[in-house]
Amino acid sequence: MADGGAGGIGRLLVRLPNWLGDLMLARPLLHALRHHHPRAELCAVAPAGLLDLIGAEGVVDRSEAWPGAGSARRALAARLRAWGPDAALVLPPSFSSAWFAWRCGARVRVGYRHEARGPLLTHALRRRARGDLHLHTEYLALGAVLGVDPGATPILALPRRAAIEAGAVLERRGVSSGRHALLGPGALYGPAKRWGIARFAELGRRLVSDGRSVLVCGSAAERDTCEAVARAVGRGATPLAGETGLLAQAALCAGSAVAVCNDSGLAHLSAAVGAPTVVLFGSTSSAWTSPLGPRVRVVQKPPVCSPCFRRTCAIGYRCLEAITVDDVARACAEIAA
């Protein structure tokens, strides 16, 4: 076994989450692993769209795209088996992720019990109820099996090319170079996470009246929502959904005077780069998945049925309807001060 420092781990495989927000919550674990095993070779496996972001920090030595098809997964597992991981941490709760770690041949395989996958893990931890622990703490508990202690997590550092791409997009769209406000009205999870176009638009108009240009951002799948908000805001708002990669989107967040987002990957990205970030929670739990960052303000008015974690609501989205534009504008003023 290669000498990897503490614990004798030379090669460590980390199956990272599939979602951007969860990936940002895994950053403390990645930094702790690197600190505790400074000479180990760390290999991260995650969806292809997240690899640029993972590589930007320089914490991992190798990254592999998580394939969609079973045959491609078997081929990747065979390559990694030849690489010879000493241990694997399995962050997603899926059966396929634990199966993958087993196929890779890691002698130590750590993850949470779920979907009858316990026999595939050498260390199957019992997961507590959602919200009992913050998700980043759950991830750190996996590292603790390897003797890893949590430490400080730095702000997400971006390569220079991210700012260059972001600046080029703003120049192409005729947006001034002054500090802007960023709105993230989308959430792929479902309507129970989305505050609503009309309220985002009213907030955007207030920000414009305060002298800010407004960028309405999201993924390509959220383009219709972002364009609808920008149209409703009118002059001073620019929709940018799907026009940049994740690194440039992170740079747009970093350059924001304030970012206002639903509970989404964009909110976590904004928080990770240190931007003043206001996050709106509906059906999900801020105790479990609030973004990590030095300047984060959560706005949540949970009714008795919250958190239900549902994607849609049959009783009128009370959790979101209770959040007023005044509530969010106040949070923006406080965190941007």
TORPABA-484438 format. One line per 3 residues: number of its first residue (from 1); their letters; for each residue x, y, z of N, C-alpha, C. Coordinates in steps of 0.2 Angstrom, whole numbers, plus 2048, in hexadecimal, padded with zeros to 3 digits. Layout:
N
NUM = a = X:Y:Z:X:Y:Z:X:Y:Z  ...
This chain:
337
1 = mad = 804:7FA:800:800:800:800:804:806:800  803:80B:7FC:807:811:7FB:806:815:802  80C:819:804:80C:81C:80A:808:823:809
4 = gga = 803:824:80C:7FF:82A:80C:7FF:82E:812  803:82D:817:803:831:81D:7FF:82D:822  7FB:831:826:7F7:82F:82B:7F3:829:829
7 = ggi = 7F3:824:82D:7EE:81F:82B:7F0:81A:826  7F6:81B:823:7F9:817:81D:7F5:817:817  7F1:81C:816:7ED:81C:810:7F0:81F:80A
10 = grl = 7F2:81C:805:7F6:81E:7FF:7F1:821:7FA  7EC:81D:7F9:7E7:81F:7F3:7E0:81F:7F6  7DD:825:7F5:7D6:825:7F8:7D1:828:7F3
13 = lvr = 7CC:824:7F3:7C6:825:7EE:7C1:828:7F1  7BE:82E:7EF:7B8:831:7F1:7B3:832:7EC  7AD:82E:7ED:7A8:82F:7E9:7A3:835:7EB
16 = lpn = 7A4:83A:7E8:7A1:840:7EA:799:841:7E8  796:846:7EB:78F:846:7E9:78D:848:7E2  787:847:7E0:785:849:7D9:783:850:7D8
19 = wlg = 781:853:7DD:77E:85A:7DD:783:85F:7DF  783:865:7DC:787:86A:7DD:787:86C:7E5  781:86D:7E7:781:86F:7EE:784:86A:7F3
22 = dlm = 782:864:7F2:785:85F:7F6:78D:85F:7F6  78F:860:7EF:797:860:7EE:79A:865:7F2  797:86B:7F3:799:871:7F7:799:86F:7FE
25 = lar = 795:86B:800:795:869:807:79A:863:809  79C:860:803:7A2:85B:804:7A9:85E:804  7A9:865:803:7B0:868:803:7B3:868:80A
28 = pll = 7B0:868:80F:7B4:868:816:7B7:861:816  7B3:85C:814:7B6:855:814:7BC:854:810  7BC:857:80A:7C2:856:805:7C8:85A:808
31 = hal = 7C7:860:80B:7CC:864:80E:7CF:860:814  7CB:85D:818:7CD:859:81D:7D1:853:81B  7CF:850:816:7D2:84A:814:7D9:84C:811
34 = rhh = 7DA:851:80D:7E0:853:80B:7E5:855:811  7E2:859:816:7E6:85B:81B:7E9:855:81F  7E5:850:820:7E6:84A:824:7EB:845:821
37 = hpr = 7EA:844:81A:7EE:840:816:7F1:844:811  7F6:848:812:7F9:84C:80E:7FD:849:808  7FF:843:809:803:83F:804:7FF:83A:800
40 = ael = 7F8:839:802:7F4:835:7FE:7F2:837:7F8  7F1:833:7F3:7EE:835:7ED:7E6:834:7ED  7E3:83A:7EC:7DC:83A:7ED:7D9:83A:7E6
43 = cav = 7D4:836:7E5:7D0:836:7DF:7C9:837:7E0  7C6:83C:7DD:7BF:83E:7DE:7BB:83B:7D8  7B5:838:7D9:7B1:836:7D4:7AA:83A:7D4
46 = apa = 7A8:83E:7CF:7A2:842:7CF:7A0:843:7C8  79A:845:7C7:797:847:7C1:79C:84B:7BD  79C:84A:7B6:7A1:84E:7B2:7A0:856:7B3
49 = gll = 79A:858:7B4:799:85F:7B4:79C:862:7BA  79E:85E:7BF:7A1:861:7C5:7A8:861:7C6  7AB:85E:7C1:7B2:85C:7C1:7B7:862:7C1
52 = dli = 7B5:867:7BD:7B9:86E:7BD:7B9:871:7C4  7B3:871:7C7:7B3:874:7CD:7B7:870:7D3  7B7:86A:7D2:7BB:866:7D7:7C2:867:7D6
55 = gae = 7C4:867:7CF:7CB:868:7CE:7CE:86F:7D0  7CA:874:7D0:7CC:87B:7D1:7D0:87C:7D7  7CE:878:7DC:7D0:879:7E3:7D7:876:7E4
58 = gvv = 7D9:871:7E0:7DF:86D:7E1:7E0:869:7E7  7DA:867:7E9:7DA:862:7EF:7DB:85B:7ED  7D8:859:7E7:7D8:852:7E5:7DE:852:7E0
61 = drs = 7E0:84C:7DF:7E6:84A:7DA:7E3:848:7D4  7DD:845:7D4:7DA:842:7CE:7D3:842:7CE  7CF:843:7C9:7C8:843:7C9:7C6:83F:7C3
64 = eaw = 7C0:83C:7C4:7BD:837:7BF:7B6:839:7BF  7B3:839:7B8:7AC:83A:7B7:7A8:834:7B9  7A2:835:7BD:79E:830:7BF:79A:82E:7B9
67 = pga = 79A:828:7B6:796:827:7B0:78F:826:7B1  78B:827:7AC:784:826:7AC:782:81E:7AB  786:81B:7A7:784:814:7A5:788:80F:7A9
70 = gsa = 784:809:7AA:787:804:7AE:78E:801:7AB  78E:800:7A5:794:7FE:7A2:79A:802:7A3  799:809:7A2:79E:80E:7A3:7A0:80E:7AA
73 = rra = 79C:80D:7AF:79E:80D:7B6:7A2:807:7B7  7A0:801:7B4:7A5:7FB:7B5:7AC:7FC:7B3  7AC:800:7AD:7B3:801:7AA:7B7:806:7AF
76 = laa = 7B3:80B:7B1:7B7:80F:7B6:7B9:80C:7BC  7B5:808:7BF:7B6:804:7C5:7BC:7FF:7C3  7BD:7FC:7BD:7C3:7F8:7BC:7C9:7FC:7BC
79 = rlr = 7C9:802:7B9:7CF:807:7B9:7D1:809:7C0  7CC:80A:7C4:7CE:80C:7CB:7D0:806:7CF  7CE:801:7CD:7D0:7FB:7D1:7D7:7F9:7CF
82 = awg = 7D9:7FB:7C9:7E0:7FA:7C7:7E4:7FF:7CA  7E1:805:7CB:7E5:80B:7CF:7E6:809:7D6  7E2:805:7D9:7E3:802:7E0:7E1:807:7E6
85 = pda = 7DB:809:7E7:7D9:80D:7ED:7DA:809:7F3  7DC:80C:7F8:7DD:809:7FF:7D6:80A:802  7D3:80F:801:7CC:811:805:7C8:815:800
88 = alv = 7C1:814:801:7BC:818:7FD:7B7:81B:802  7B6:821:801:7B0:825:805:7AB:825:800  7A5:823:802:79F:823:7FD:79A:828:800
91 = lpp = 799:82E:7FD:795:834:800:78E:833:7FD  78C:831:7F7:785:831:7F5:782:82B:7F9  77C:82B:7FA:778:825:7FD:776:81F:7F9
94 = sfs = 778:820:7F2:775:81B:7EE:779:814:7EE  775:80F:7EC:778:808:7EC:77E:808:7E7  77D:80B:7E1:782:80B:7DC:788:80E:7DE
97 = saw = 788:813:7E2:78F:816:7E4:793:811:7E9  78F:80E:7ED:792:809:7F2:795:803:7ED  791:801:7E9:793:7FB:7E4:799:7FD:7E0
100 = faw = 79A:803:7DE:79F:806:7DB:7A6:806:7DF  7A5:808:7E5:7AB:808:7EA:7AD:800:7EB  7A9:7FC:7EB:7AA:7F5:7EC:7AE:7F2:7E6
103 = rcg = 7AB:7F4:7E0:7AE:7F2:7DA:7B5:7F4:7D9  7B6:7FA:7DB:7BD:7FD:7DB:7C2:7FA:7DF  7C0:7F6:7E4:7C5:7F2:7E8:7C8:7F5:7EE
106 = arv = 7C5:7FA:7F0:7C8:7FE:7F6:7C6:7F9:7FC  7CC:7F8:800:7CB:7F3:805:7C7:7F6:80B  7C7:7FD:80C:7C3:801:810:7BE:805:80D
109 = rvg = 7B7:803:80E:7B2:807:80A:7AD:80A:810  7AC:810:810:7A9:814:815:7A3:818:812  79D:817:815:797:81A:813:791:819:818
112 = yrh = 78C:81C:816:786:81B:81A:781:815:818  77E:812:81D:77A:80D:81B:774:810:817  772:80D:812:76C:80F:80E:76B:80A:808
115 = ear = 765:809:806:763:805:800:767:7FE:801  767:7FB:807:76A:7F4:808:771:7F4:805  775:7F9:805:77B:7F9:803:781:7F7:808
118 = gpl = 77F:7F6:80E:783:7F5:814:788:7F0:812  787:7EA:80F:78C:7E5:80E:791:7E7:809  790:7EC:805:795:7EE:801:79A:7F3:804
121 = lth = 799:7F5:80A:79D:7FA:80E:7A1:7F6:814  7A7:7F8:815:7AA:7F5:81B:7A8:7F9:821  7A6:7FF:820:7A4:803:826:79E:807:824
124 = alr = 798:804:826:792:806:824:78F:80A:82A  78F:811:82A:78D:815:82F:785:816:82F  782:817:835:77B:818:835:77A:81F:835
127 = rra = 775:821:830:774:828:82F:76E:82A:833  76F:830:836:76A:833:83B:764:836:836  75F:838:839:759:83B:836:75C:842:832
130 = rgd = 759:843:82C:75B:849:829:75A:84F:82D  760:853:82E:75F:859:832:762:859:839  763:853:83B:766:852:842:76D:854:842
133 = lhl = 771:853:83C:777:856:83B:777:859:834  77C:85E:834:77C:862:82D:780:85D:829  77E:85D:822:781:858:81D:788:858:81D
136 = hte = 78B:85E:81E:793:85E:81D:796:85A:823  792:85A:829:794:856:82F:794:84F:82E  78E:84D:82A:78D:846:828:793:844:824
139 = yla = 795:848:81F:79B:846:81B:7A1:845:81F  7A2:84A:824:7A8:84A:828:7A9:844:82C  7A3:841:82E:7A3:83B:832:7A5:835:82E
142 = lga = 7A5:835:827:7A8:830:823:7AF:830:824  7B2:836:823:7B9:837:824:7BC:835:82A  7B8:836:830:7BA:834:837:7BC:82D:837
145 = vlg = 7B9:829:833:7BA:822:833:7C2:820:831  7C4:825:82D:7CB:825:82B:7D0:829:82F  7CD:82B:835:7D1:82F:83A:7D2:836:838
148 = vdp = 7CD:839:834:7CE:840:831:7CA:844:836  7CD:84A:838:7CA:84F:83C:7C8:855:838  7C2:858:839:7C0:85E:836:7C5:864:837
151 = gat = 7C5:868:832:7C9:86E:833:7C6:874:82F  7CA:879:82E:7C7:87F:82B:7C6:87E:823  7C1:880:820:7C0:87F:819:7C1:886:816
154 = pil = 7C5:887:812:7C6:88E:80F:7C1:890:80A  7C0:896:808:7BC:898:803:7BE:895:7FC  7B9:893:7F8:7BB:890:7F2:7BF:895:7EE
157 = alp = 7C5:893:7EC:7C9:897:7E8:7C8:895:7E1  7C8:89A:7DC:7C6:899:7D5:7CC:89B:7D1  7CD:897:7CC:7D3:899:7C7:7D1:89F:7C3
160 = rra = 7D6:8A2:7C1:7D6:8A9:7BD:7D1:8A8:7B7  7D1:8A2:7B4:7CD:8A2:7AE:7C5:8A2:7B0  7C3:8A1:7B6:7BC:8A2:7B8:7BA:8A9:7B8
163 = aie = 7BE:8AD:7BA:7BD:8B4:7BA:7BD:8B7:7B3  7C2:8B5:7AF:7C2:8B7:7A8:7BC:8B5:7A4  7B9:8AF:7A5:7B3:8AD:7A2:7AD:8B0:7A4
166 = aga = 7AD:8B2:7AB:7A7:8B5:7AD:7A7:8BC:7AB  7AD:8C0:7AA:7AE:8C6:7A8:7AC:8C7:7A0  7AE:8C2:79D:7AC:8C2:795:7A4:8C1:794
169 = vle = 7A1:8BD:799:79A:8BC:798:796:8C3:79A  799:8C6:79F:796:8CD:7A1:797:8D2:79B  79D:8D2:798:79E:8D7:793:79A:8D6:78D
172 = rrg = 799:8CF:78B:795:8CE:786:78E:8D0:786  78B:8CF:78D:784:8D1:78E:783:8D8:790  789:8DC:790:788:8E3:791:787:8E5:798
175 = vss = 789:8E1:79D:788:8E2:7A4:78E:8E6:7A7  78D:8EB:7AA:793:8EF:7AD:797:8EB:7B2  79D:8EE:7B3:7A2:8EA:7B7:7A0:8EB:7BF
178 = grh = 79C:8F0:7C1:79A:8F1:7C8:798:8EB:7CB  798:8EB:7D2:796:8E5:7D5:78E:8E4:7D5  78C:8DE:7D3:785:8DC:7D1:782:8D8:7D7
181 = all = 77B:8D8:7D6:778:8D3:7DA:776:8CD:7D6  776:8C7:7D9:775:8C1:7D5:76F:8BD:7D8  76A:8BB:7D4:764:8B8:7D6:764:8B1:7D3
184 = gpg = 763:8AC:7D7:762:8A5:7D5:75B:8A2:7D6  757:8A3:7D1:750:8A2:7D3:74E:89A:7D1  753:896:7CF:751:890:7CD:753:88B:7D3
187 = aly = 751:885:7D2:753:87F:7D6:750:879:7D3  755:875:7D1:753:86F:7CD:74F:86A:7D1  74F:86A:7D7:74C:865:7DC:744:865:7DB
190 = gpa = 741:86B:7DA:73A:86C:7D9:737:872:7DB  731:874:7DA:72E:87A:7DC:72E:87B:7E4  72E:876:7E8:72E:877:7EF:735:87A:7F2
193 = krw = 739:87B:7ED:740:87F:7EF:740:886:7EB  73B:888:7E7:73B:88E:7E3:736:893:7E6  739:899:7E8:736:89E:7EB:731:8A1:7E6
196 = gia = 732:8A2:7E0:72D:8A4:7DB:730:8AA:7D7  72D:8AA:7D1:730:8AF:7CC:72E:8B6:7CE  728:8B7:7D0:725:8BE:7D1:729:8C1:7D7
199 = rfa = 72A:8BD:7DC:72E:8C0:7E2:735:8C1:7E1  738:8BD:7DD:73F:8BE:7DB:740:8C4:7D7  73B:8C5:7D2:73A:8CB:7CE:73A:8D1:7D2
202 = elg = 735:8D1:7D7:734:8D7:7DB:73B:8D9:7DF  73E:8D4:7E2:744:8D5:7E5:74A:8D8:7E0  74A:8D5:7DA:74E:8D8:7D5:74D:8DF:7D3
205 = rrl = 747:8E1:7D3:745:8E8:7D1:748:8EC:7D7  747:8EA:7DD:74A:8EE:7E3:751:8EF:7E3  755:8E9:7E1:75C:8E9:7E0:75E:8EE:7DB
208 = vsd = 75B:8EE:7D5:75C:8F3:7D0:75B:8FA:7D2  756:8FB:7D5:754:902:7D8:75A:904:7DD  75D:8FF:7E0:763:901:7E4:769:902:7E1
211 = grs = 769:902:7DA:76F:903:7D6:773:8FD:7D4  770:8F7:7D5:774:8F1:7D3:771:8EE:7CD  776:8EC:7C9:774:8E7:7C3:772:8E1:7C6
214 = vlv = 76E:8DD:7C3:76C:8D7:7C5:76D:8D1:7C0  771:8CC:7C2:772:8C6:7BE:76D:8C1:7C1  76A:8BE:7BC:765:8B8:7BE:768:8B2:7BB
217 = cgs = 76B:8AE:7C0:76F:8A8:7BE:76C:8A1:7C0  76F:89C:7BC:76C:895:7BD:76F:891:7B8  76D:88B:7B8:76F:886:7B3:76B:887:7AD
220 = aae = 76D:883:7A7:769:883:7A1:762:881:7A2  761:87C:7A7:75B:87A:7A8:756:87F:7AB  759:884:7AE:755:889:7B2:755:88F:7AD
223 = rdt = 756:88F:7A7:756:895:7A3:74F:898:7A2  74A:895:7A2:743:898:7A1:742:89C:7A7  743:899:7AD:742:89D:7B3:746:8A3:7B4
226 = cea = 74C:8A2:7B2:751:8A8:7B3:74F:8AE:7AE  74D:8AC:7A8:74B:8B1:7A3:744:8B4:7A5  740:8B0:7A8:739:8B3:7AA:73B:8B8:7B0
229 = var = 73F:8B7:7B4:741:8BB:7BA:744:8C2:7B7  749:8C1:7B2:74C:8C7:7AF:747:8CB:7AC  742:8C8:7A8:73D:8CC:7A4:739:8D0:7A9
232 = avg = 737:8CD:7AF:733:8D0:7B3:736:8D6:7B7  73D:8D5:7B8:741:8DA:7BB:741:8E0:7B6  743:8DF:7B0:743:8E4:7AB:74A:8E7:7AB
235 = rga = 74B:8ED:7A9:752:8F0:7A8:756:8EF:7AE  75C:8ED:7AD:761:8EC:7B2:762:8E4:7B4  75E:8E0:7B1:75F:8D9:7B3:761:8D5:7AC
238 = tpl = 765:8D0:7AD:768:8CC:7A8:768:8C5:7AA  764:8C1:7A5:764:8BA:7A7:76A:8B6:7A4  76D:8B2:7A8:774:8AF:7A6:773:8A7:7A7
241 = age = 76D:8A4:7A8:76D:89D:7A9:770:899:7A3  774:895:7A5:777:890:7A0:77D:893:79B  77F:89A:79D:783:89D:799:78B:89C:79B
244 = tgl = 78C:899:7A1:793:898:7A3:793:891:7A6  79A:88F:7A7:79B:889:7AB:79B:88B:7B2  79C:886:7B6:79B:887:7BD:7A0:88B:7C0
247 = laq = 7A6:88B:7BD:7AC:88F:7C0:7AA:897:7BF  7A8:898:7B9:7A6:89F:7B7:7A0:8A1:7BB  79B:89D:7BC:796:89E:7C1:798:8A0:7C8
250 = aal = 79D:89C:7CA:79F:89D:7D1:7A3:8A4:7D1  7A6:8A6:7CC:7A9:8AD:7CB:7A4:8B2:7CB  79E:8B1:7C8:799:8B6:7C8:796:8B7:7CF
253 = cag = 796:8B1:7D3:794:8B1:7DA:799:8B5:7DE  79F:8B4:7DD:7A4:8B7:7E1:7A4:8BF:7E0  7A2:8C1:7DA:7A2:8C8:7D9:79C:8CC:7DB
256 = sav = 797:8C8:7DE:791:8CB:7E0:791:8CF:7E6  78D:8D4:7E6:78C:8D8:7ED:788:8D4:7F1  783:8D0:7EE:77F:8CB:7F2:77C:8C6:7ED
259 = avc = 77B:8C0:7EF:778:8BB:7EB:772:8B8:7EF  76C:8B8:7EB:766:8B5:7EE:764:8AF:7EA  763:8A9:7EE:762:8A3:7EA:75D:89F:7EE
262 = nds = 759:89B:7EB:756:895:7EE:75B:890:7F1  759:88C:7F5:75D:886:7F7:75F:882:7F1  765:884:7EE:767:881:7E8:76F:880:7E8
265 = gla = 771:87D:7E2:778:87D:7E2:77B:883:7E1  778:888:7DE:77B:88F:7DD:77C:892:7E3  777:891:7E8:778:894:7EF:77E:892:7F2
268 = hls = 77F:88B:7F2:785:888:7F5:78B:88B:7F2  78B:88B:7EB:791:88E:7E7:793:895:7EA  78E:899:7EA:78F:8A0:7EC:791:8A0:7F3
271 = aav = 78F:89C:7F8:791:89C:7FE:799:89A:7FF  79A:895:7FB:7A1:892:7FB:7A6:897:7F9  7A5:89C:7F4:7AA:8A1:7F2:7AA:8A7:7F6
274 = gap = 7A6:8A7:7FB:7A6:8AC:800:7A1:8B2:7FF  79D:8B2:7FA:798:8B7:7F8:793:8B8:7FE  791:8BE:7FF:78B:8BF:803:785:8BB:800
277 = tvv = 782:8B6:803:77D:8B2:800:777:8B1:805  771:8B3:802:76B:8B2:805:768:8AC:802  766:8A7:806:763:8A0:804:75C:8A0:806
280 = lfg = 757:89E:802:750:89D:804:74F:896:804  74C:894:80A:74A:88D:80B:743:88C:80B  741:886:807:73A:885:807:739:87E:80B
283 = sts = 738:879:807:736:872:809:73C:86E:80D  742:871:80C:748:86D:80E:74A:870:815  750:86D:818:752:86F:81E:758:873:81E
286 = saw = 758:879:821:75E:87D:821:763:87A:826  760:876:82B:764:873:830:769:86E:82D  766:86B:828:76A:865:824:76E:868:81F
289 = tsp = 76C:86D:81B:770:86E:814:770:876:813  771:87A:818:772:881:817:779:881:814  77A:886:810:781:887:80D:786:889:812
292 = lgp = 78C:887:811:792:889:815:796:88F:812  797:894:816:79B:899:814:79B:89F:819  79F:8A4:818:7A0:8A9:81D:79B:8AE:81E
295 = rvr = 797:8AE:818:792:8B4:818:78B:8B1:815  788:8AD:819:781:8A9:817:77C:8AB:81C  776:8AD:819:770:8AF:81C:76A:8AA:81A
298 = vvq = 768:8A6:81E:762:8A2:81C:75B:8A6:81E  757:8A6:819:750:8A8:81A:74B:8A2:81A  748:8A1:81F:743:89B:81F:73E:89C:824
301 = kpp = 738:89B:822:732:89C:827:72E:895:827  731:890:82A:72E:889:829:727:889:82D  722:886:829:71B:885:82C:71C:87E:830
304 = vcs = 717:87B:833:718:875:837:719:86F:833  718:870:82C:719:86A:828:720:86A:825  724:86F:827:72B:86F:824:730:86D:829
307 = pcf = 736:869:827:737:868:820:734:861:81E  731:861:818:72E:85B:816:732:858:810  737:85C:80E:73B:859:808:738:857:802
310 = rrt = 731:85A:801:72E:858:7FB:730:85D:7F5  72F:85A:7EF:731:85E:7E9:72B:863:7E7  725:861:7E9:71F:865:7E7:71B:865:7EE
313 = cai = 716:869:7EE:712:86A:7F4:70A:86A:7F2  706:867:7F5:6FF:866:7F4:6FB:86C:7F8  6FF:86F:7FC:6FB:874:801:6FE:87B:800
316 = gyr = 700:87D:7FA:701:884:7F9:708:887:7FB  70D:882:7FC:714:885:7FD:714:88A:802  712:888:808:711:88D:80D:718:890:810
319 = cle = 71D:88B:80F:724:88D:812:727:892:80D  725:892:807:728:897:802:724:89D:802  71D:89D:803:719:8A2:802:71A:8A7:808
322 = ait = 71C:8A4:80E:71D:8A8:814:723:8AD:814  727:8AB:80F:72D:8B0:80E:72B:8B6:80A  72C:8BC:80C:72A:8C2:809:730:8C5:805
325 = vdd = 72F:8C9:801:734:8CD:7FD:738:8D1:803  734:8D4:807:737:8D8:80C:73C:8D4:811  73A:8CE:812:73E:8C9:816:745:8C9:813
328 = var = 745:8C7:80C:74B:8C6:808:74F:8CC:807  74C:8D2:806:74F:8D8:805:753:8DA:80B  74F:8D9:811:753:8DA:817:759:8D6:818
331 = aca = 758:8D0:817:75E:8CB:817:764:8CE:813  762:8D0:80D:767:8D2:808:76B:8D8:80B  767:8DD:80E:76A:8E3:811:76F:8E1:817
334 = eia = 76C:8DD:81B:770:8DB:821:777:8D7:81F  777:8D3:81A:77D:8CF:819:781:8D2:814  77F:8D7:810:783:8DB:80C:786:8E1:80F
337 = a = 784:8E2:815:786:8E8:818:78E:8E8:81A
